[in-house]
Amino acid sequence: MSVSSEIAELWSAGTPVLYLVTPEEDRAVAACQAAAAAFDARCAVWSSHRGLDPVAPGAKEPAALLDALLRAPAPFLAVALDFHHALASPAVARQLRDALPRLAAEGRCLAVVAPRLALPDGLGTDAAVIRVPLPDDAELGALLEVVQAGLAHPAAPPPLPADVRHRALVAARGLSEAQARRAFTRALRRDAALGPEGIAAVAAEKKRLLARDLGLELVEAAERPEDLGGLGAFKAWMDERALAFDPDASRWGLPPPRGVLLVGVQGCGKSLAAKAAAARLGVPVLRLDLPRVLGAQTGAEEGLARALEAAEALAPVALWVDEIEKGFAGSAPGDGGEPRAARLLGAFSTWLQERKGPVFVVATANDVSRLPPELLRRGRFDELFFVDLPDPEARREILSLHLRRRGREPGTVDVAAIAELCADYSGAELEQVVIGALHRAYALGRELESADLRRVAQDLVPLFRTYEEQIKALREWARGRARVAGRAGAVVDLFRRVQ
């Protein structure tokens, strides 16, 4: 159902107040005007600067708006911009509540347009909230044609091939109408045929706008599953889930995979695994900066809703939420039970459960003691994996990967002996062993040798020695709660060694 149809339906049912949550005033006003036209009714737009245009331009105060609304011939729809500020006044809220019976009975309606939801107590039961969605492909296509015609005027714009047009619309998904207009204008001025350079301009504009406005970052992920050392069980699981993204899978009755939660030791490849998972699914990576989105003192709920809506508009996509426990700190009763944090956690948990689009969520966490239990419930994620320190086989894989990445063949050094020497080293620490050994060999003016790797490995102090108790506690928590991301039995082997 379109927004204008929803407005018309609620208005005809006697709803006295509509609250349209959107930063796009022009789209909201256009939807209200379309709804009024369907009833052959009058529609006027109010702001504190213009008054109720064109019915009562002098009604610039909120109280004057409500008086003008009650005097206007019914049916009548008044669209009030930024009226959420006025509703913060108890006097204005009281006046509106007094007017509700007449509005409902006489076919008049007040449509509040605001970037965030701020309904005072007492109006919640009489107001209908409409969250204006981002433009779909049909709206973006019409906008593209308008921008094309404007830039080509007075000549007729050349028609775009269907495949070029489709790529442009896909590149603009997740943007508001105003943002898409700017992106299309920039792209068409650079390349009127919207070739690779024009499409890249749309994508670059989207990347900049998403990061600035929504705390979302399109990550250029070069990592592939084969670039991930160890984590055999996780990679096998991803291979299986990736098949559910095929068109035949939905016809067979399989829903698209929902996501995975990776918990474990720092530096063991959780973030790399998130990027590799997206590559295995063949979808782009969208990173959600949760602390930034939720850290806003005002409008955090709306910011989160807009970011998640944009993620669904960009689907299919992998949404990467790094260190998710930090984003919802303070939501648990043991943390003080901050109501705002609890509401945000509830909104995010509900979205995880009920999202419709193919958004594969990859969340990572280091500190399970701060992980809200709501996120561990089945249905939010498909699986929970525990990422431990790599076992000997995984250490050999990781060392070999980092050697090849830097132009060295693993067979030229004793990788197996170095892997045995690096017990309790994380993947990040193994990488530093390789980098440090290369620095040492370069300083000595010769090629890399096993002795260089051995010397650096002996000098490096792994995180395990500093946080041994915390890591053991994390392993204890994972037993029976999470699947092992590495080899089957690796955690059992580690327990036998440390006990």
Salt bridges, closest charged atoms under 4 A:
GLU24 OE2 - ARG27 NH1 2.93
ASP98 OD1 - ARG94 NH2 2.97
GLU106 OE2 - ARG102 NE 3.25
GLU106 OE1 - ARG108 NH1 1.99
ASP137 OD2 - ARG173 NH2 2.80
GLU139 OE2 - ARG27 NH2 3.09
GLU145 OE2 - ARG165 NH2 3.41
ASP163 OD2 - ARG167 NH1 3.65
GLU205 OE1 - ARG186 NH1 2.64
GLU205 OE2 - ARG208 NH2 2.67
ASP213 OD1 - ARG212 NE 2.68
GLU226 OE2 - ARG224 NH1 3.50
ASP227 OD1 - ARG224 NH2 3.34
ASP239 OD1 - ARG280 NE 2.64
ASP248 OD1 - ARG251 NH2 2.15
GLU301 OE2 - ARG343 NH2 3.14
GLU302 OE1 - ARG131 NH1 2.56
GLU323 OE1 - LYS326 NZ 2.64
GLU338 OE2 - ARG340 NH1 3.96
ASP382 OD2 - ARG241 NH1 3.60
GLU383 OE2 - ARG378 NH2 3.25
GLU383 OE1 - ARG483 NH1 3.59
ASP388 OD2 - ARG475 NE 2.96
ASP391 OD1 - ARG487 NE 3.38
GLU393 OE1 - ARG487 NE 3.80
ASP424 OD1 - ARG497 NH1 3.25
GLU431 OE2 - ARG406 NH2 3.04
GLU447 OE2 - ARG408 NE 2.57
GLU449 OE1 - ARG446 NH1 3.69
ASP452 OD1 - ARG440 NH1 2.73
ASP452 OD2 - ARG446 NH1 2.69
ASP459 OD2 - ARG455 NE 3.28
GLU468 OE2 - LYS472 NZ 2.85
GLU476 OE1 - ARG479 NH2 3.01
ASP493 OD2 - ARG487 NH2 3.76
ASP493 OD1 - ARG496 NH1 4.00
